[in-house]
Amino acid sequence: MTELNDRYDVVVLGGGAAGLNAALMLVRSRRAVAVIDAGSPRNAPAEGVHGLLARDGTPPAELVEQGRAEVRGYGGHVVSGEVVAVDRLGDGGAAVSGGSVGAEPVAPIGPVGAVLDDSNGASAAGVGDSAGSGAAIVNGSAAGDQGGAGAAHRYGFRVRLADRRTVLARRILVTTGITDVLPEIPGLREHWGHDVLHCPYCHGWEVRDRRIAVLASGPMSVHQALLFTQLSDDVVFLTHTAPALGAEDTEKLVARGVRIIEGEVVEVTSAADRLTGVRLADGTVVDREALVVAPRSSIRATFLTGLGLPPQPHPAGIGDHIPADPVGRTSVPGVWVAGNVTEPAAQVGAAAAAGAMAGAQINAELVMAETAQAVEELRATEGAIVAG
């Protein structure tokens, strides 16, 4: 199923582990959901997903296809597309403050369980509500009440795609993930996801007992080197162009048997498609079988800047992220995030868990908003009866 209707309860931007698991939670709660995915997963170069209970070693593409099938099995829509903008809508369905740019002021992140009132641009009488138009969910879509500005104002957001399609949503969940920005060293990128890696838990077992080099390429590089000593007795630390190591870090590395090699790395060497070592600026070749790097994370959600959610530096210094509370609620009401876009270090299992939590919380928020609307209507009806 690749159709995209014109409106949904929730539009999930990004179809990896976080987005699909969130969508699964939502469609199982009978929400109208669309997942829009650009088809460029972060873990595409990897041969398998690891550390995921009962699915260890599953190829990333296979895991995604299974997730898509599960979401579609409950009536959700999963479609291909590239998001270029998200507009916040005001009453009458018009984009506020000139569309996605100049959105409403950013509010503080609220406590877990806080309810977003749908009355301003995201009314509780939306898709599948008993109140309002009486629209019904059919295969994840809304039947009835499909046109006109009067219907549009109940949806708080409009998502615009590169192919000029648009879709309305009561809530937005962003799970677009990140791009790993690798060190610019000739020969390195070709081995990314295989002999060049970054996570001991994702791919460390596959390089156990090999000759491993850790490139000083980020604030967590010493930490990486220490973790990889659990997997191999032959680990070296390449200082490259990083600032000089402090006495404490040097002591830790030496204590764990890590040899420190000074000098800038100018090339990653290989033979028969396998990494064989690194070449330093002075011509020295250090024979290695695996290279550990610390890529910088660059989020794939710059379209949120116009909503007041620009990328922020991650506290660990590993790149950018979109801040959120523990369940994925951002500082912009109605916009949620999960997975690597907010926590770059999250593995597949953690990203999927974050998506499940966000999906459940979004459904709860919608239920509370719908309940508030129903109470309001009940009171109005009772008041009319009394007045009559």
Beta strands, then each sheet from edge to edge (+ up, - down):
strand 1: 7-13
strand 2: 33-37
strand 3: 77-80
strand 4: 83-88
strand 5: 136-138
strand 6: 141-143
strand 7: 157-161
strand 8: 166-174
strand 9: 178-181
strand 10: 196-197
strand 11: 212-215
strand 12: 235-238
strand 13: 259-261
strand 14: 265-271
strand 15: 274-280
strand 16: 285-287
strand 17: 290-292
strand 18: 296-299
strand 19: 312-313
strand 20: 320-321
strand 21: 335-337
sheet 1: 3+ 2+ 1+ 8+ 7- 4+
sheet 2: 3+ 2+ 1+ 8+ 21+
sheet 3: 5+ 6-
sheet 4: 9+ 18-
sheet 5: 10+ 17+ 11+ 12+ 13+
sheet 6: 14+ 15- 16+
sheet 7: 19+ 20-
end
